[in-house]
Amino acid sequence: MIEGQEGVTWPQWRALAAACEEHGIPSLFRSDHYQNLDGEHPERGALDAWGTTNALAALTTTLRLGTLVSPASFRHPSVLAKLVVTADHVSGGRIDLGIGAGWHQREHEAYGFPFAPTRTRMDVLEEQLQVLMGTWSDGSFSFEGEHYVLRDLDARPKPIQRPHPPLLMGGSAGPRSAAMAARFADEYNTPFPALEDVPRLRGAIGDACERAGRDPIPFSAMIGTVIGADAADLEDRARRVAERIGSSADALLREPPNGWVVATVEQAAEQFAAYRDAGLHRVMCQMLVHDDLDAVTLIGEVLAPALR
């Protein structure tokens, strides 16, 4: 999981995708933001998430690609549906769509995206989910909501993945988010959960699915990941990450942020195993030093096999 708004260049995206395929990492997710989020580094640029996803889809052969997550406030759902279908065709069916309501107000203001109150943003998200499902379905589709109106649409081509590309909803498993996920999603993802919170969050999604009359959907999480082959390697990698986030290596090693794994690869395997046992279906490892291809190797060739 790469934070694309942190100045990731196109050559770096290509190198990351190639490293994932070479070292057996099955999926590469990226954020969908247009600017650095802490406001401290305006020089860190952001290539468009679906632009890079479509481009990487043409350059890869096995790697699944997706967003974690695309704000509903950024794009009309017809545009988003077409971007996802395009990537699905370019990749031969290797695309996941992560979607959420949007949350970073300053980013919306800077780019001129509407930033409505939370309830309205959730209304927009719900309508977008209905439009996406209708657009990807067979035959003609019409929709009339408060925010979107579509008339007799038979969007072509349909996705390669049927009935549609896997849809991940991102959030904190609140009542409305859980209910929407139970209705529309194939997976639910939450950012940086503490280990002790996973059973409760997973339970909320499972309860919502039961009320909707379906089996529980997979529950996953984004976890900040800083791993080293040994203690010295970990200290060096922690220093590089700390420089990116304006912290210190000592602080990162001594007291990692909530929902992070900062450890040697053996220790990391134990911590991720505990997350798995608590109910996580999979983990998206957030990597903040996006040119650290050695970390990709460690995750793919050492950490992942230790968890099988």
Backbone bond lengths (Angstrom), bond angles and torsions (degrees), N, CA, C in turn:
res aa  C-N    CA-C-N  psi(-1)  N-CA   C-N-CA  omega(-1)  CA-C   N-CA-C  phi
1 M - - - 1.464 - - 1.524 108.56 -
2 I 1.339 115.17 115.80 1.459 121.29 -173.70 1.525 109.50 -113.90
3 E 1.333 116.06 133.65 1.461 121.63 177.79 1.533 107.74 -84.68
4 G 1.321 115.70 94.89 1.448 121.17 -172.61 1.509 114.90 -64.42
5 Q 1.334 117.58 -21.15 1.464 121.26 -179.45 1.523 113.06 -80.26
6 E 1.330 116.86 4.54 1.462 120.83 -178.87 1.525 112.37 -98.59
7 G 1.332 115.81 32.85 1.453 119.43 174.11 1.513 114.79 81.90
8 V 1.324 118.24 25.67 1.466 120.63 179.60 1.529 108.81 -73.73
9 T 1.319 117.01 121.22 1.457 121.81 -178.52 1.529 110.58 -85.89
10 W 1.326 116.05 165.31 1.459 118.91 178.31 1.526 112.31 -61.60
11 P 1.318 120.46 -44.14 1.469 117.91 175.78 1.526 112.82 -59.00
12 Q 1.327 117.65 -34.76 1.467 119.77 178.04 1.529 111.26 -69.25
13 W 1.338 117.58 -37.88 1.469 119.48 175.70 1.533 110.15 -60.77
14 R 1.324 116.15 -44.37 1.464 119.42 -179.80 1.529 110.58 -61.98
15 A 1.323 116.49 -42.11 1.468 119.88 -179.09 1.530 110.90 -66.71
16 L 1.321 117.59 -39.98 1.465 120.91 178.68 1.531 110.98 -62.66
17 A 1.319 116.31 -46.60 1.459 119.68 -178.90 1.526 110.87 -63.70
18 A 1.326 116.65 -42.17 1.468 119.82 178.81 1.521 111.00 -63.69
19 A 1.339 117.02 -40.09 1.465 120.36 179.26 1.523 110.95 -65.75
20 C 1.327 117.25 -39.72 1.469 119.68 177.73 1.523 110.75 -60.45
21 E 1.322 116.54 -46.34 1.464 118.57 -179.67 1.529 111.63 -66.09
22 E 1.314 116.48 -38.66 1.470 119.87 -178.24 1.516 111.70 -66.53
23 H 1.335 117.11 -35.35 1.462 120.23 -171.81 1.530 113.56 -108.23
24 G 1.329 116.79 17.17 1.454 120.24 167.60 1.516 116.12 80.45
25 I 1.318 117.61 19.32 1.466 119.76 175.28 1.524 107.71 -83.92
26 P 1.336 118.80 124.86 1.464 119.97 -169.87 1.523 115.27 -78.80
27 S 1.330 117.97 -26.56 1.466 120.20 -173.26 1.523 110.89 -138.84
28 L 1.335 115.15 141.93 1.459 122.13 173.66 1.522 107.63 -122.53
29 F 1.320 115.63 114.31 1.460 121.65 176.26 1.521 109.60 -104.58
30 R 1.321 115.88 152.90 1.449 120.38 174.39 1.529 108.90 -136.92
31 S 1.328 114.63 153.62 1.455 120.09 174.82 1.525 109.05 -69.41
32 D 1.328 115.41 163.97 1.465 121.09 175.33 1.528 107.21 -123.21
33 H 1.316 115.37 80.76 1.464 122.85 177.12 1.513 109.04 -131.74
34 Y 1.329 115.27 157.67 1.451 121.08 -177.25 1.520 113.80 -108.55
35 Q 1.331 117.67 -6.61 1.453 119.04 176.97 1.518 110.39 -156.47
36 N 1.343 114.70 159.82 1.454 122.08 176.21 1.527 109.67 -54.43
37 L 1.327 116.68 132.77 1.460 119.74 -166.91 1.519 114.52 -86.01
38 D 1.333 118.47 -24.73 1.459 118.11 -178.64 1.524 112.28 -87.18
39 G 1.324 117.32 -5.23 1.448 121.14 177.84 1.516 114.99 75.18
40 E 1.337 116.50 0.91 1.458 120.89 -176.38 1.522 113.18 -89.59
41 H 1.327 116.29 -15.70 1.466 119.09 -173.97 1.526 110.29 -135.23
42 P 1.325 117.60 70.95 1.467 119.38 179.32 1.526 113.22 -63.95
43 E 1.337 116.73 -16.60 1.456 119.59 179.60 1.520 112.62 -74.58
44 R 1.326 117.44 -14.18 1.458 120.66 179.18 1.528 109.22 -82.14
45 G 1.318 115.79 110.20 1.451 120.87 -174.97 1.518 112.85 -83.92
46 A 1.341 114.74 174.53 1.459 121.08 -179.07 1.523 109.61 -141.99
47 L 1.322 117.17 116.43 1.451 120.78 169.10 1.527 109.31 -77.31
48 D 1.316 116.27 149.58 1.467 120.19 -177.37 1.530 111.21 -61.44
49 A 1.335 115.41 138.02 1.463 120.31 -174.94 1.522 112.10 -63.28
50 W 1.326 117.65 -46.67 1.463 118.25 -176.22 1.518 111.99 -80.24
51 G 1.328 117.05 -23.31 1.453 119.18 171.11 1.513 111.32 -64.32
52 T 1.340 117.17 -47.33 1.461 120.15 179.56 1.522 111.34 -69.40
53 T 1.325 117.46 -35.75 1.465 119.96 179.50 1.520 110.97 -63.29
54 N 1.332 116.44 -43.61 1.466 119.27 177.70 1.523 111.33 -64.13
55 A 1.339 116.36 -40.34 1.460 119.03 -179.83 1.522 111.35 -66.40
56 L 1.331 117.22 -43.87 1.462 120.45 179.21 1.529 111.49 -67.20
57 A 1.324 116.25 -30.81 1.462 119.35 177.96 1.526 111.16 -59.53
58 A 1.343 116.43 -33.50 1.456 120.45 -179.42 1.525 112.81 -78.50
59 L 1.322 116.91 -17.84 1.466 121.05 -174.39 1.523 112.75 -102.14
60 T 1.322 117.90 -8.27 1.456 121.64 -176.02 1.527 109.54 -114.73
61 T 1.323 115.20 166.75 1.468 119.13 -178.00 1.523 113.58 -126.11
62 T 1.338 117.73 -28.48 1.465 120.98 -177.02 1.514 113.36 -123.32
63 L 1.305 118.22 -21.27 1.459 123.34 -171.00 1.520 111.49 -73.01
64 R 1.342 116.43 128.56 1.453 119.98 170.59 1.531 108.47 -79.48
65 L 1.339 115.87 145.77 1.452 122.44 -175.41 1.521 109.19 -131.37
66 G 1.330 116.07 145.44 1.455 117.85 178.47 1.507 112.49 -170.97
67 T 1.333 115.25 174.68 1.462 122.28 179.30 1.519 109.89 -105.63
68 L 1.331 114.40 148.48 1.459 120.99 178.76 1.546 107.01 -142.39
69 V 1.298 117.83 84.44 1.454 128.56 -10.29 1.522 108.81 -128.43
70 S 1.348 116.24 164.16 1.460 121.11 177.34 1.522 110.25 -83.32
71 P 1.337 118.25 124.86 1.461 119.99 177.80 1.535 111.10 -69.51
72 A 1.306 116.80 133.69 1.462 120.37 177.22 1.518 111.62 -62.88
73 S 1.320 116.69 -22.47 1.461 121.66 -177.70 1.525 113.24 -76.72
74 F 1.324 119.19 -12.16 1.463 121.82 -175.30 1.524 112.98 -82.36
75 R 1.342 117.52 -33.72 1.461 119.99 -169.32 1.523 110.90 -139.87
76 H 1.323 115.50 145.87 1.460 120.42 169.25 1.528 107.61 -61.12
77 P 1.324 119.06 140.89 1.465 119.58 -176.12 1.527 113.88 -61.36
78 S 1.338 117.81 -28.34 1.462 119.13 176.27 1.523 111.03 -66.81
79 V 1.340 116.75 -36.75 1.459 120.95 176.62 1.522 110.29 -67.45
80 L 1.328 116.30 -46.32 1.464 120.13 179.68 1.524 110.87 -61.22
81 A 1.324 117.00 -44.66 1.464 120.25 179.91 1.524 111.15 -59.10
82 K 1.337 116.28 -40.32 1.471 119.91 -178.54 1.531 111.08 -70.66
83 L 1.340 117.02 -39.06 1.463 120.05 177.12 1.523 111.19 -61.45
84 V 1.326 116.52 -43.44 1.465 120.48 -178.68 1.526 110.67 -66.96
85 V 1.330 117.13 -43.04 1.459 120.27 178.74 1.523 110.67 -63.34
86 T 1.336 116.48 -40.43 1.460 119.57 177.84 1.525 110.68 -59.73
87 A 1.340 116.49 -48.48 1.462 120.23 178.50 1.525 111.41 -62.34
88 D 1.321 117.07 -35.98 1.458 120.95 178.84 1.521 110.49 -62.91
89 H 1.325 117.00 -41.39 1.460 120.33 178.82 1.521 111.63 -72.48
90 V 1.327 117.06 -42.54 1.464 119.80 -179.89 1.530 110.32 -60.44
91 S 1.331 116.34 -39.19 1.470 121.16 -175.58 1.516 113.31 -85.33
92 G 1.325 117.82 -12.20 1.456 119.68 -173.65 1.515 112.98 74.76
93 G 1.351 116.32 27.85 1.466 120.62 175.55 1.509 114.70 93.10
94 R 1.353 116.75 44.55 1.472 120.50 -178.31 1.537 111.84 -125.43
95 I 1.329 117.45 38.17 1.456 121.24 -172.23 1.526 111.07 -121.36
96 D 1.338 115.21 135.95 1.462 122.65 170.14 1.527 108.02 -116.51
97 L 1.320 116.79 140.49 1.460 121.39 174.00 1.526 108.86 -106.32
98 G 1.337 115.64 117.26 1.451 120.68 168.62 1.514 108.50 -98.98
99 I 1.326 117.63 134.08 1.455 121.09 -175.10 1.521 110.36 -140.30
100 G 1.334 115.11 145.13 1.461 121.79 177.63 1.518 109.56 -149.46
101 A 1.314 116.27 -177.68 1.460 120.98 -173.48 1.518 113.33 -82.06
102 G 1.347 118.66 -15.61 1.461 121.32 -173.34 1.520 109.81 88.51
103 W 1.354 115.98 144.11 1.469 116.84 -172.81 1.523 114.47 -146.81
104 H 1.337 119.39 -18.29 1.464 119.56 -171.20 1.534 109.85 -93.70
105 Q 1.322 115.94 101.74 1.458 120.74 -171.06 1.528 112.62 -62.85
106 R 1.344 117.57 -45.27 1.463 119.53 -176.04 1.526 111.67 -61.37
107 E 1.302 117.06 -38.38 1.461 121.60 177.78 1.531 110.86 -61.23
108 H 1.319 115.97 -43.11 1.467 120.01 178.53 1.525 110.74 -63.49
109 E 1.326 116.34 -44.40 1.455 119.68 -179.44 1.524 111.51 -63.22
110 A 1.335 116.88 -41.90 1.462 120.95 -177.71 1.524 111.37 -62.71
111 Y 1.318 117.61 -41.40 1.464 121.37 -175.72 1.530 113.22 -94.76
112 G 1.322 117.25 -3.19 1.452 119.82 178.30 1.507 114.96 81.33
113 F 1.340 117.43 17.51 1.452 120.29 173.73 1.526 109.46 -79.34
114 P 1.318 118.66 140.97 1.467 119.46 177.61 1.524 110.74 -65.11
115 F 1.327 116.16 137.22 1.462 120.26 176.30 1.525 107.39 -124.56
116 A 1.310 114.96 91.73 1.461 122.03 -175.97 1.525 110.42 -84.28
117 P 1.321 118.21 168.29 1.466 120.44 172.53 1.529 110.91 -57.22
118 T 1.324 114.99 159.05 1.467 120.37 -173.69 1.520 112.41 -53.42
119 R 1.310 117.26 -44.52 1.466 119.43 -177.16 1.527 111.18 -61.55
120 T 1.335 116.51 -41.46 1.463 119.60 179.40 1.523 110.85 -67.54
121 R 1.345 117.15 -40.52 1.460 119.32 178.02 1.525 111.40 -61.86
122 M 1.317 116.40 -36.18 1.462 118.97 176.33 1.533 110.86 -69.52
123 D 1.326 117.38 -35.05 1.468 120.20 174.93 1.525 110.40 -62.00
124 V 1.337 116.25 -44.16 1.461 121.21 178.79 1.527 110.09 -61.38
125 L 1.329 116.63 -44.63 1.461 120.52 179.01 1.521 110.85 -59.38
126 E 1.303 117.69 -44.63 1.466 120.51 -178.97 1.526 110.93 -62.43
127 E 1.332 117.09 -42.39 1.458 119.25 177.58 1.526 111.26 -65.66
128 Q 1.337 116.76 -39.39 1.459 118.95 178.20 1.521 111.42 -61.23
129 L 1.308 117.08 -41.55 1.457 120.02 178.73 1.527 110.83 -61.20
130 Q 1.316 117.46 -40.52 1.461 120.62 177.75 1.530 111.01 -65.03
131 V 1.334 116.33 -40.91 1.463 119.78 179.68 1.531 110.78 -66.73
132 L 1.321 117.42 -42.83 1.463 120.22 178.85 1.530 110.74 -58.47
133 M 1.317 116.13 -48.41 1.461 119.14 -178.02 1.527 110.98 -64.08
134 G 1.316 116.79 -40.12 1.454 119.68 178.76 1.509 112.82 -68.20
135 T 1.333 116.53 -39.90 1.462 120.91 -179.81 1.516 111.19 -63.88
136 W 1.314 117.13 -37.98 1.463 121.37 -177.65 1.524 113.32 -83.30
137 S 1.314 117.69 -8.46 1.461 120.73 -177.14 1.523 110.37 -80.74
138 D 1.335 116.57 165.70 1.459 121.41 178.62 1.518 110.19 -75.42
139 G 1.320 115.14 145.55 1.447 119.89 175.21 1.516 113.68 84.72
140 S 1.316 115.14 -169.49 1.459 122.83 -176.19 1.519 110.39 -83.23
141 F 1.335 115.19 147.54 1.463 121.18 -176.31 1.520 109.14 -139.14
142 S 1.331 115.66 133.12 1.460 122.60 173.60 1.517 108.78 -126.65
143 F 1.317 115.08 150.77 1.467 119.59 -178.93 1.521 108.67 -150.36
144 E 1.312 115.46 137.72 1.458 120.25 175.90 1.527 108.45 -135.65
145 G 1.315 115.81 106.52 1.443 121.84 178.05 1.513 110.94 -123.10
146 E 1.298 116.02 -171.75 1.459 120.01 178.89 1.522 111.54 -73.50
147 H 1.324 116.97 -29.24 1.463 121.09 -174.12 1.520 113.79 -110.08
148 Y 1.336 118.71 -24.55 1.456 121.87 -176.97 1.519 110.41 -137.52
149 V 1.336 115.81 142.73 1.457 122.73 174.95 1.526 107.90 -134.01
150 L 1.322 116.87 124.35 1.462 122.72 177.23 1.517 108.53 -126.10
151 R 1.323 117.33 141.69 1.451 121.77 -176.21 1.534 110.35 -124.73
152 D 1.325 115.61 120.22 1.462 122.73 170.35 1.531 112.08 48.21
153 L 1.304 115.92 53.13 1.463 121.38 179.99 1.523 110.26 -92.81
154 D 1.305 115.63 125.54 1.465 121.22 168.89 1.518 106.10 -122.51
155 A 1.334 116.42 82.84 1.466 122.15 -173.18 1.526 110.04 -70.56
156 R 1.294 115.68 129.21 1.460 122.63 179.07 1.520 109.71 -127.18
157 P 1.335 118.60 144.75 1.459 126.01 -2.01 1.526 111.41 -78.91
158 K 1.309 115.91 163.42 1.452 121.26 172.41 1.536 108.99 -78.43
159 P 1.323 117.30 161.76 1.474 119.01 178.62 1.523 111.52 -61.70
160 I 1.320 114.89 152.16 1.461 119.91 171.85 1.524 109.88 -66.91
161 Q 1.328 116.93 -45.19 1.459 121.42 178.79 1.530 108.16 -75.80
162 R 1.309 115.94 122.79 1.454 120.41 -178.01 1.514 110.98 -115.04
163 P 1.329 117.97 142.18 1.461 125.69 6.62 1.526 114.49 -74.89
164 H 1.336 117.03 -15.34 1.462 120.19 178.65 1.529 108.24 -169.22
165 P 1.323 118.68 163.50 1.466 120.07 174.09 1.524 110.65 -58.92
166 P 1.339 117.46 145.05 1.466 119.94 179.59 1.527 111.24 -53.23
167 L 1.317 115.84 135.76 1.452 121.84 -176.69 1.525 109.44 -115.00
168 L 1.335 115.56 119.87 1.463 122.03 176.68 1.524 108.22 -103.51
169 M 1.308 116.27 133.37 1.455 120.10 170.90 1.514 108.49 -103.45
170 G 1.342 116.14 137.67 1.452 121.07 179.50 1.510 110.91 -110.56
171 G 1.330 115.94 143.28 1.459 120.30 178.87 1.509 111.28 167.52
172 S 1.324 114.75 -164.42 1.464 121.55 -177.63 1.510 112.97 -111.98
173 A 1.337 116.30 22.14 1.463 123.04 174.12 1.516 112.94 62.60
174 G 1.336 117.41 31.69 1.452 120.58 172.24 1.517 110.73 -66.95
175 P 1.341 118.42 167.02 1.475 121.11 -173.06 1.527 113.99 -55.59
176 R 1.343 117.14 -46.92 1.461 117.71 -176.73 1.521 111.12 -73.17
177 S 1.312 117.09 -40.70 1.466 120.74 177.34 1.523 110.74 -60.31
178 A 1.321 117.11 -43.36 1.462 120.88 179.30 1.521 111.18 -64.08
179 A 1.329 116.83 -40.42 1.466 120.31 -179.77 1.526 110.93 -65.23
180 M 1.342 117.18 -40.95 1.464 119.86 177.99 1.522 110.98 -66.03
181 A 1.330 116.19 -40.40 1.456 119.51 178.30 1.522 111.06 -61.72
182 A 1.318 116.26 -42.01 1.460 120.21 179.60 1.527 111.50 -63.52
183 R 1.316 116.33 -29.40 1.462 120.94 -179.22 1.523 112.28 -82.69
184 F 1.342 117.52 -38.47 1.455 120.04 -168.35 1.532 115.75 -119.44
185 A 1.317 118.57 -29.31 1.469 120.54 -163.14 1.524 112.78 -90.42
186 D 1.325 114.14 159.77 1.458 122.57 173.56 1.523 111.58 -103.34
187 E 1.329 117.19 -10.80 1.456 122.46 -178.88 1.518 107.67 -162.62
188 Y 1.341 115.93 149.58 1.462 120.07 175.66 1.524 108.48 -120.53
189 N 1.336 115.63 134.34 1.460 120.62 -177.53 1.514 109.89 -124.90
190 T 1.321 116.21 135.78 1.460 120.78 177.52 1.523 109.20 -124.14
191 P 1.337 118.07 145.08 1.466 119.77 -176.60 1.525 112.28 -90.06
192 F 1.297 116.61 134.36 1.466 125.11 169.06 1.537 114.71 51.18
193 P 1.324 118.50 51.71 1.465 118.34 177.06 1.527 111.23 -77.30
194 A 1.319 116.20 142.13 1.461 119.49 168.32 1.523 108.63 -68.90
195 L 1.329 116.23 150.05 1.457 120.28 -177.54 1.522 111.48 -54.50
196 E 1.316 116.82 -41.91 1.464 119.92 -176.36 1.528 113.17 -70.45
197 D 1.339 117.31 -15.63 1.466 120.13 -179.73 1.518 113.05 -89.42
198 V 1.324 117.94 -14.00 1.458 120.34 -174.11 1.524 112.72 -61.14
199 P 1.345 120.92 -46.75 1.464 118.60 -179.40 1.528 113.37 -59.46
200 R 1.326 117.29 -38.84 1.468 120.06 179.20 1.529 111.71 -66.33
201 L 1.336 116.65 -45.73 1.462 120.19 -178.77 1.526 110.77 -66.23
202 R 1.318 115.83 -44.35 1.472 119.67 177.71 1.519 110.33 -62.76
203 G 1.331 116.40 -38.16 1.455 120.04 178.54 1.516 112.73 -63.90
204 A 1.326 116.87 -36.95 1.460 120.29 178.69 1.526 111.15 -63.26
205 I 1.324 116.61 -40.70 1.462 120.06 177.93 1.525 110.32 -69.34
206 G 1.330 116.42 -41.77 1.461 119.62 178.36 1.519 112.42 -62.35
207 D 1.330 116.94 -41.14 1.475 120.43 178.42 1.523 111.03 -63.79
208 A 1.336 116.31 -40.67 1.460 119.59 179.00 1.527 110.97 -64.24
209 C 1.327 116.87 -39.35 1.457 120.40 177.74 1.525 111.06 -64.99
210 E 1.314 116.71 -39.81 1.472 119.90 178.25 1.527 110.55 -62.22
211 R 1.328 116.39 -42.31 1.464 119.31 178.13 1.523 111.52 -64.85
212 A 1.333 116.32 -29.69 1.461 120.37 179.20 1.523 112.49 -84.58
213 G 1.324 117.15 -3.56 1.455 120.74 177.74 1.510 114.72 77.77
214 R 1.345 116.71 32.29 1.460 119.55 177.90 1.516 109.45 -134.73
215 D 1.328 116.09 162.76 1.452 120.85 176.70 1.529 109.80 -67.33
216 P 1.335 117.25 153.45 1.474 119.27 178.69 1.522 110.98 -58.19
217 I 1.337 115.76 139.96 1.458 120.32 175.80 1.527 108.92 -88.13
218 P 1.322 117.96 156.78 1.473 120.36 179.14 1.529 111.17 -58.73
219 F 1.319 115.23 144.47 1.464 122.54 178.85 1.524 107.95 -116.08
220 S 1.335 116.78 123.55 1.462 121.53 -177.56 1.515 109.79 -127.70
221 A 1.325 115.89 175.02 1.459 120.32 -177.70 1.513 110.42 -149.17
222 M 1.341 115.03 150.51 1.456 121.57 167.78 1.518 107.52 -93.53
223 I 1.328 115.82 125.54 1.462 122.84 -177.73 1.527 108.60 -122.21
224 G 1.330 116.35 127.33 1.457 119.46 172.68 1.520 109.77 -63.39
225 T 1.321 117.22 127.94 1.460 121.00 -170.66 1.521 111.27 -126.48
226 V 1.325 115.33 119.50 1.465 121.84 173.08 1.520 105.82 -131.20
227 I 1.331 117.01 108.82 1.460 119.71 -177.13 1.522 109.90 -126.59
228 G 1.315 114.37 154.28 1.456 120.78 177.76 1.509 110.32 -133.70
229 A 1.323 116.18 153.16 1.460 120.57 177.39 1.525 111.03 -65.50
230 D 1.345 115.79 -31.63 1.457 121.92 175.78 1.527 107.01 -151.70
231 A 1.333 116.73 -175.00 1.467 120.32 -174.81 1.528 112.02 -62.32
232 A 1.326 117.06 -40.97 1.466 119.65 -179.25 1.523 111.04 -66.89
233 D 1.311 116.43 -41.27 1.465 121.08 178.80 1.528 110.23 -65.17
234 L 1.331 117.06 -40.29 1.459 121.28 177.70 1.523 110.93 -62.23
235 E 1.319 117.01 -43.17 1.460 120.07 179.85 1.524 110.90 -62.28
236 D 1.321 116.65 -40.99 1.460 119.73 178.69 1.521 111.14 -65.48
237 R 1.326 116.79 -42.66 1.467 119.68 -179.29 1.533 110.48 -69.24
238 A 1.334 117.73 -36.74 1.458 120.92 177.05 1.527 110.79 -63.30
239 R 1.312 116.60 -36.64 1.465 119.81 177.53 1.520 110.96 -62.79
240 R 1.330 117.02 -42.76 1.459 120.71 -179.12 1.527 111.45 -66.68
241 V 1.332 116.58 -40.41 1.460 119.86 178.04 1.530 110.50 -67.24
242 A 1.324 115.94 -42.56 1.472 120.15 -179.93 1.521 111.26 -59.47
243 E 1.321 117.10 -38.96 1.462 120.27 177.15 1.521 111.34 -62.04
244 R 1.329 116.81 -34.55 1.467 120.39 179.68 1.515 112.31 -70.26
245 I 1.328 117.44 -35.25 1.465 120.12 -173.33 1.522 112.84 -103.93
246 G 1.341 117.37 4.43 1.459 119.95 178.23 1.503 114.04 72.66
247 S 1.319 116.68 37.29 1.457 122.25 179.27 1.519 108.05 -122.10
248 S 1.327 116.10 -162.87 1.460 121.38 174.84 1.516 108.83 -124.81
249 A 1.325 115.07 151.50 1.461 119.30 179.26 1.514 111.18 -61.50
250 D 1.337 117.18 -38.74 1.463 120.33 179.90 1.520 110.81 -60.17
251 A 1.340 116.37 -45.63 1.466 119.88 -179.69 1.522 111.11 -64.38
252 L 1.328 116.80 -40.84 1.454 120.67 -178.76 1.520 111.20 -65.54
253 L 1.329 116.55 -38.86 1.459 120.57 179.77 1.526 111.77 -75.17
254 R 1.336 115.90 -37.51 1.459 120.28 -175.51 1.534 111.79 -76.13
255 E 1.318 116.83 -42.32 1.468 120.71 -176.48 1.530 109.09 -143.08
256 P 1.328 117.72 83.42 1.460 120.74 -179.36 1.528 111.26 -60.59
257 P 1.325 117.57 150.72 1.470 119.89 175.85 1.519 111.31 -59.47
258 N 1.305 115.75 160.50 1.459 121.62 178.75 1.537 109.79 -58.53
259 G 1.327 115.72 132.82 1.451 120.05 177.85 1.513 114.36 77.34
260 W 1.321 117.72 21.98 1.467 122.49 176.17 1.523 109.63 -114.26
261 V 1.324 115.29 151.43 1.457 122.76 170.02 1.517 106.94 -117.69
262 V 1.326 116.75 111.56 1.459 123.54 179.12 1.520 105.89 -120.62
263 A 1.324 117.53 103.81 1.465 119.74 -167.66 1.515 110.48 -166.96
264 T 1.339 115.59 164.41 1.453 119.30 167.36 1.524 108.03 -66.06
265 V 1.312 116.59 164.28 1.454 119.03 -173.43 1.531 111.35 -63.04
266 E 1.349 117.35 -35.20 1.468 119.38 177.62 1.522 110.92 -66.66
267 Q 1.328 117.27 -43.59 1.464 120.42 177.81 1.529 110.89 -65.63
268 A 1.323 116.09 -39.02 1.461 120.04 179.42 1.520 111.19 -62.06
269 A 1.333 116.73 -39.79 1.462 119.76 178.54 1.525 110.72 -60.06
270 E 1.330 117.06 -39.81 1.466 120.36 178.19 1.523 111.28 -65.80
271 Q 1.330 116.41 -41.21 1.466 119.59 -178.64 1.527 111.45 -69.23
272 F 1.329 116.84 -41.81 1.455 118.91 177.83 1.527 111.18 -67.63
273 A 1.324 117.42 -34.02 1.465 120.10 176.13 1.529 110.69 -62.51
274 A 1.335 116.36 -37.32 1.467 119.64 177.18 1.521 110.47 -65.02
275 Y 1.335 117.45 -40.05 1.468 120.19 175.76 1.533 110.49 -62.34
276 R 1.316 115.92 -42.17 1.466 119.45 178.61 1.524 110.44 -60.98
277 D 1.313 116.18 -45.88 1.458 120.12 -178.29 1.528 111.72 -66.24
278 A 1.344 116.60 -25.49 1.463 120.49 177.90 1.520 112.39 -78.58
279 G 1.340 117.11 -12.04 1.452 119.29 174.37 1.511 117.02 127.02
280 L 1.342 118.90 5.59 1.459 119.74 177.77 1.524 110.10 -76.92
281 H 1.314 115.26 132.88 1.460 121.76 176.39 1.521 111.16 -77.18
282 R 1.332 116.47 -41.33 1.455 122.01 175.69 1.519 109.24 -158.58
283 V 1.336 113.98 165.78 1.465 121.29 -178.61 1.511 108.83 -125.27
284 M 1.322 115.70 134.46 1.457 121.84 170.06 1.529 106.59 -97.27
285 C 1.321 116.84 112.61 1.462 122.31 -175.55 1.529 109.42 -81.41
286 Q 1.310 116.76 107.65 1.461 120.62 178.67 1.524 109.53 -72.88
287 M 1.344 115.65 121.23 1.457 122.06 177.62 1.518 108.92 -112.69
288 L 1.313 116.92 119.38 1.458 120.99 -175.67 1.519 113.07 -93.72
289 V 1.323 118.51 -18.54 1.464 121.13 174.52 1.519 106.20 -100.64
290 H 1.334 115.28 91.64 1.455 119.83 -165.53 1.521 113.99 -77.48
291 D 1.343 118.03 -6.10 1.460 118.96 174.11 1.527 112.52 -101.21
292 D 1.327 116.39 10.98 1.468 121.20 -179.49 1.527 109.40 -88.80
293 L 1.309 116.23 80.11 1.460 120.16 -177.40 1.524 112.19 -72.19
294 D 1.340 117.56 -21.31 1.465 119.37 175.31 1.529 110.95 -64.34
295 A 1.328 116.64 -32.48 1.467 119.71 177.16 1.523 110.40 -66.81
296 V 1.326 117.09 -36.56 1.465 120.78 175.51 1.522 109.93 -60.35
297 T 1.320 116.69 -43.21 1.464 121.11 178.32 1.523 110.95 -60.75
298 L 1.328 116.93 -45.65 1.474 120.87 179.99 1.527 111.11 -60.49
299 I 1.325 116.61 -44.67 1.463 119.94 -178.42 1.519 110.55 -64.81
300 G 1.333 116.61 -45.44 1.457 119.87 -174.83 1.511 114.31 -75.68
301 E 1.333 117.03 -38.75 1.461 119.24 -170.98 1.523 114.63 -101.73
302 V 1.344 117.61 -16.64 1.464 119.36 -178.16 1.525 111.10 -120.02
303 L 1.340 116.75 -53.31 1.464 119.71 -175.80 1.524 111.90 -67.00
304 A 1.325 117.35 -52.16 1.461 119.51 -176.24 1.538 112.53 -60.17
305 P 1.345 120.00 -46.04 1.471 118.62 178.77 1.537 112.92 -61.25
306 A 1.333 116.76 -29.61 1.470 119.66 179.68 1.519 112.39 -68.93
307 L 1.329 117.09 -16.30 1.465 121.08 -178.08 1.516 112.95 -101.57
308 R 1.307 117.56 -1.20 1.465 119.58 -177.81 1.522 110.74 -81.34
